[in-house]
């Protein structure tokens, strides 16, 4: 038996390929059953997110198992194998184990240290158990990976600090405004960057958020992604009236010309009302002359890049620290994995002892007579079983706990020789 992971991610495949391979949750059960139907796959778990699709398997024969998963992915995506293979990665055993640890800890994410992936790994574990894809080996692996992810987030600070322009803009706004819950926030634009702005603003406690866009349908699509936020939606034509009553403005539109400048703000903004503007658009949506106004503070992408770069560097250092924690978790899993090598010997020894016990018990009971046997069989049964268990206890504990591979193998060989155990016949 061996562990393998076959998949692709934002590092190996563009989005147009990733979307073809995606396995949404409603299709997960069918995909799991399909994979389990292949002859060399014993266990399977499917991790499918917007940035990755990874299939973890326990295979009876590694090369054949990998080939079966690759065939499944080709059929699922309707991509020919020669086109699909260039985007796939394959990792075996220790490399596969470390990879899942890194994924769970956010070290393999597009945004280093992001927290959402840990919940996605946990959900994969839950679905894998629910659909009977995860057995004892993947169950242990995913539990160890979840422990690793939690340790990295509690024992390092890798998840803190803005690592995108959107998150940096919101972080800076929080520093400047202090209490986002008390601020009226306006966002110009309804694209991906605006979606991230809404996500980060809500996470920081903002509650009064308006979104303005040329297309109201696009604005509504954005609002639908945050149903509990009760975003206020307006056409871009109402931009100045909304800005006039706002405390914070974020601009993220595709306009090639500035939407805001000093003259517009002078006309609509009351002289005593302070306003902070965070322009994350390229080309800029806000003219540089707005900084000439005493009651306006404006920040553009270049102002925010320094914040992002600083946090990226900080997270890289944290990632090096986190790697040490992951190696500890990989070693813990490996100790457990190596202990599985003893299972056939222990099972064979126990079976042999049980056969001897039942044979000798039957002989003794037959000599004692029917009346005695019926009255005392339960007691004698418990007595003989207890003796066997106590005799076997210490050898089994010592065998399982032996971490030195050679010493453990020598101990197993000694047991097999001394007790004349035929492991091959029983486990062939």
Buried (B, 14 or more C-beta within 10 A) or exposed (E): BBBBBBBBBBEBBEEEBBEBBBBEEEBBBEBBEBBBEBEBBBBBBBBBBEBBBBBBBBBEBBEEBBBBBBEBBBEBBEBEEEEBEEBBBBBBBEEBBBBBBBBBBBBBBBBBBBEEBBEBBBBBBEBBBEBEBBBEBBBBBBEBBBBBBBBBBEEBBBBBBBBBBBBBBBBBBBEEBEEBEEBBBBBBBBBEBBBBBBBBBBEBEBBBBBBBBBEBEBBBEBBEEBEEBEBBBBEBEEBBEBBBEBBBBBBBBEBEEBBBBBEBBEEBBEEEEEBBBBBBBEEBBBBEBBBEBEEBBBBBBEBBEEBBEEBBEBBEEBBEEBBEBBEEBBEBBBEBBBBEBBEBBBBBBBEBBBEEBEEEBEEEBEEBEEEEBEEEEEEBBEEBBEEBEEEBEEBBEEBBEBEEEEEBBEBBEEBBEEEEBEBEEEEE
